[in-house]
Amino acid sequence: MQLVAVSGGAYEYRMKSELRSPSETPAPPTGWRGSREGWLEAGYQVLIESGVDAVKILPLARRLNLSRTSFYWFFDDREALLAALLDGWEARTTVPLIAATRHYAETMAEAMLNLIGCFLLPETFDSRLEFAIRSWALQDQGVAARVRAADEARLEALSGMLLRWGHEPLAADVRARTVYLVQIGYISMQAQEDIQTRLARIPTYVEIYSGARPEPREIARFNARFLPHLTGADLTGAQ
């Protein structure tokens, strides 16, 4: 407690905590620096919206309504943030794509439907992030090397899936490249299709990619699985 003068010449006791100026008010005990996840999400959003050159610390701090210095609680520098964004890209694209080539399927056509379904949802293949990373790779040799490594891993997984379903090695390789290069073309061209057009083309894609025509029941299961998630979704770049 401290005795202080108040209006009218009177005095009263005040707690010392009441005497601080606004600038002296302590910050909340937690959360005032933001979080690593928050900085990463802000960096991700700027990357897919404006490209890597726009991913800078001060604009991100303003976007998050945080101080610039709070960034350094979570990252050593901008390069560390960019490295984390690259790791996030692999987790949002390469990892689920490879997993999709190993999903349970009773037929070759169903296995290919599993793979195509991976490309349809941003939760399992983030096409906007893929586009941003490939654009970044055009100006950064280190990123370009990461992209080439990812391409090789993805193609190996696709080819391996086709080999397991009985295709000869050369045929498996060519079919894998057909699947993959078509999808990357969709992304690079920012191709847009409405959901009905997209779904109508999928049985023919499956037949071209795998050599097996999907049964009506397989298409019905596929549509039941994905249509609720795709209605009203942005399919830009998705196969």
Summary of the structure (lengths in Angstrom):
residues: 239
radius of gyration: 26.0
end to end distance: 69.5
largest distance: 97.5
contacts: 661
relative contact order: 0.10
helix: 69%
strand: 3%
